[in-house]
Amino acid sequence: MLPKAPDYHKPNKHLVPNGLGIIYVLASATYLFLLHHFKIVKVSTPNNVSPALTLAVCILFGGFLGLLDDWMDLRWRYKAFFPLIAAIPLIALAIRLQPPLRTSIAIPVLGTIQFGDCYYFIIIPLIVTITTNTVNQLGGLNGLETICPAIIMIGLLAISGSNAILLFVPLIVWLSLAFLNFQGKIFVGNTGSFAVGTTIAAFAIISDLKSDMLISLLPYVLNSSLILLTYFFYRTKAQVSFDGKRLSSDHRRSLVTLITYRRPVTERQAVIIISLLVAASTSIAILIQWLPL
């Protein structure tokens, strides 16, 4: 019943069930709606706009947009702006919270930047759009698009205080999918990567962990920067070669090709190396939060 996609980095390129990210979307939204219904998470707005409800709607938006991309295979120039829709519930929450969310972002070295009202209508949409797209761009290997977001979610959960309850079930479901994805048994598809990218952005905004999220995403930012720069300047895309056992590349146009550049590694080795990079950046974000300079 599920659509299938070939696993290009296996010798026989066998077909694997794709789009299993829909399980994450449905399970997470159901859990968050229940939190809202039973008032387990404190609602601090006069209009009953709760963090749980807001996160649930963001995940549903992200999942639907990813599902639309899985169906229609849209060009990047169009789908890059999809996450702007998912930012709408966050803007409503940020405006109505009492006390309101901080409209500033603390950036190491640069200090704290105050955005004022621009934070609601410019910065929040930018954070959601950039985060979702960078998460979506780092994929293509079994486990890569699931393990790395899971690491960031664990890091944000560890420093989020009372809001951690919002991620309990989403994280458990995502880790289950990550295990199967790493084994090469399923793909989460754009449905999953869009949904989890939106989850990370929305949760960071709700919990006021924006700078921590940005530090955690540094490997993602590097990957997207390499992809975009090489595309705009050279009109070429990143590709890896597979000889039946190992991956290799003769260029450095993405994080994956940077790691495999003239240095053949197995698919799992590449995923582990990138996951360790994400774990390192996330650990730095946690240390900065726990040990403020």
Backbone hydrogen bonds, N-H to C=O, Kabsch-Sander energy under -0.5 kcal/mol:
donor,donor_aa,acceptor,acceptor_aa,energy
5,A,16,V,-2.5
7,D,14,H,-2.2
8,Y,6,P,-1.1
10,K,7,D,-1.3
13,K,10,K,-1.2
16,V,5,A,-2.8
18,N,3,P,-3.3
20,L,187,F,-2.4
21,G,188,V,-1.3
22,I,19,G,-1.7
23,I,20,L,-1.6
24,Y,20,L,-0.7
25,V,21,G,-2.0
26,L,22,I,-2.5
27,A,23,I,-2.6
28,S,24,Y,-2.5
29,A,25,V,-2.4
30,T,26,L,-2.2
31,Y,27,A,-2.2
32,L,28,S,-2.5
33,F,29,A,-2.5
34,L,30,T,-2.0
35,L,31,Y,-2.1
36,H,32,L,-2.1
37,H,33,F,-2.7
38,F,34,L,-2.6
39,K,36,H,-1.0
40,I,35,L,-2.2
41,V,35,L,-0.8
44,S,42,K,-0.6
48,N,45,T,-1.4
50,S,48,N,-1.1
54,T,50,S,-2.4
55,L,51,P,-2.7
56,A,52,A,-2.2
57,V,53,L,-2.2
58,C,54,T,-2.2
59,I,55,L,-2.3
60,L,56,A,-2.3
61,F,57,V,-2.7
62,G,58,C,-2.9
63,G,59,I,-3.0
64,F,60,L,-2.5
65,L,61,F,-2.5
66,G,62,G,-2.2
67,L,63,G,-2.4
68,L,64,F,-2.5
69,D,65,L,-1.8
70,D,66,G,-2.3
71,W,67,L,-2.0
72,M,68,L,-2.6
73,D,69,D,-2.9
78,Y,75,R,-1.5
79,K,75,R,-2.3
80,A,76,W,-1.9
81,F,78,Y,-1.4
82,F,79,K,-1.2
84,L,81,F,-1.3
85,I,82,F,-2.2
86,A,82,F,-0.6
87,A,83,P,-0.9
87,A,84,L,-0.5
88,I,85,I,-1.4
91,I,87,A,-2.1
92,A,88,I,-2.0
93,L,89,P,-2.2
94,A,90,L,-2.9
95,I,91,I,-2.0
96,R,92,A,-1.7
97,L,93,L,-1.5
98,Q,44,S,-1.1
101,L,94,A,-0.8
105,I,113,I,-2.0
107,I,105,I,-0.6
107,I,111,G,-3.0
110,L,108,P,-2.0
111,G,107,I,-3.0
113,I,105,I,-2.6
114,Q,112,T,-0.5
115,F,103,T,-2.6
116,G,103,T,-0.6
118,C,115,F,-1.4
119,Y,116,G,-1.4
120,Y,117,D,-0.9
121,F,117,D,-1.0
122,I,118,C,-2.3
123,I,118,C,-1.7
124,I,119,Y,-2.3
126,L,122,I,-1.9
127,I,123,I,-2.9
128,V,124,I,-2.4
129,T,125,P,-2.5
130,I,126,L,-2.9
131,T,127,I,-2.4
132,T,128,V,-2.3
133,N,129,T,-2.1
134,T,130,I,-2.5
135,V,131,T,-2.3
136,N,132,T,-2.0
137,Q,133,N,-1.7
138,L,134,T,-1.0
139,G,137,Q,-1.2
144,L,141,L,-1.6
145,E,141,L,-0.7
146,T,143,G,-0.8
147,I,143,G,-3.0
148,C,144,L,-1.0
150,A,146,T,-1.6
151,I,147,I,-1.9
152,I,148,C,-1.7
153,M,149,P,-2.6
154,I,150,A,-2.3
155,G,151,I,-2.1
156,L,152,I,-2.6
157,L,153,M,-2.5
158,A,154,I,-1.9
159,I,155,G,-0.8
159,I,156,L,-0.7
160,S,157,L,-1.1
163,N,160,S,-1.5
164,A,161,G,-1.6
165,I,162,S,-1.0
166,L,163,N,-1.9
167,L,164,A,-1.7
168,F,165,I,-0.7
171,L,167,L,-2.5
172,I,168,F,-1.9
173,V,169,V,-2.7
174,W,170,P,-2.3
175,L,171,L,-2.6
176,S,172,I,-1.8
177,L,173,V,-2.1
178,A,174,W,-2.6
179,F,175,L,-2.1
180,L,176,S,-1.7
181,N,177,L,-2.7
182,F,178,A,-2.7
183,Q,179,F,-1.3
184,G,181,N,-1.3
185,K,180,L,-2.6
186,I,180,L,-0.7
187,F,17,P,-2.2
192,G,188,V,-1.6
193,S,189,G,-2.1
194,F,190,N,-2.6
195,A,191,T,-1.5
196,V,192,G,-2.7
197,G,193,S,-2.0
198,T,194,F,-2.3
199,T,195,A,-2.1
200,I,196,V,-2.4
201,A,197,G,-2.1
202,A,198,T,-2.9
203,F,199,T,-2.8
204,A,200,I,-2.0
205,I,201,A,-1.9
206,I,202,A,-2.7
207,S,203,F,-2.5
208,D,205,I,-0.9
209,L,204,A,-3.5
213,M,209,L,-2.3
214,L,210,K,-2.3
215,I,211,S,-2.0
216,S,212,D,-2.1
217,L,213,M,-1.8
218,L,215,I,-1.4
220,Y,217,L,-0.5
221,V,217,L,-2.6
222,L,218,L,-2.5
223,N,219,P,-2.2
224,S,220,Y,-2.7
225,S,221,V,-2.5
226,L,222,L,-2.3
227,I,223,N,-2.2
228,L,224,S,-2.8
229,L,225,S,-2.6
230,T,226,L,-2.0
231,Y,227,I,-1.7
232,F,228,L,-2.8
233,F,229,L,-2.4
234,Y,230,T,-2.0
235,R,231,Y,-1.5
236,T,230,T,-1.0
241,S,248,S,-3.6
243,D,246,R,-1.8
247,L,265,V,-4.0
248,S,241,S,-2.0
249,S,260,T,-1.8
258,L,254,S,-2.0
259,I,255,L,-1.8
260,T,256,V,-2.0
262,R,249,S,-2.4
262,R,260,T,-0.5
263,R,260,T,-1.5
265,V,247,L,-2.0
270,A,266,T,-2.2
271,V,267,E,-2.2
272,I,268,R,-2.6
273,I,269,Q,-2.4
274,I,270,A,-2.2
275,S,271,V,-2.4
276,L,272,I,-2.2
277,L,273,I,-1.7
278,V,274,I,-2.2
279,A,275,S,-2.5
280,A,276,L,-2.3
281,S,277,L,-2.3
282,T,278,V,-2.4
283,S,279,A,-2.2
284,I,280,A,-2.0
285,A,281,S,-1.9
286,I,282,T,-2.1
287,L,283,S,-2.5
288,I,284,I,-2.4
289,Q,285,A,-1.8
290,W,286,I,-2.6
291,L,287,L,-3.1
